Amino acid sequence: MIGVVGILIVAIGIAIIEIRNLLKKEDRKELWTFGIFLLVGTGLGIAKVLNVHIPSPMKGLTIILKPLSKLFYGFL
């Protein structure tokens, strides 16, 4: 539980510093991108601290690309 609180404190600190700078520059696209990446990163960090199994992104890519690989191999 201490790990979750630590991650949230760090994420909030980063958000305060970065959002203030992005609002001064009025860069809305970068602000949205930063927010999305910060939320995803914070969520993954909390999941890791709580020992939640996070599957590898390579498994999803393999499922998608394996049929394409077989298709292209058939052409050669």
Buried (B, 14 or more C-beta within 10 A) or exposed (E): EEEBEEBEEEBEEBBEEBBEEBEEEEEEEEBEEBBEEBEEEBBEBBEEBEEEEEEEEEEEEEEEEEEEEEEEEEEE
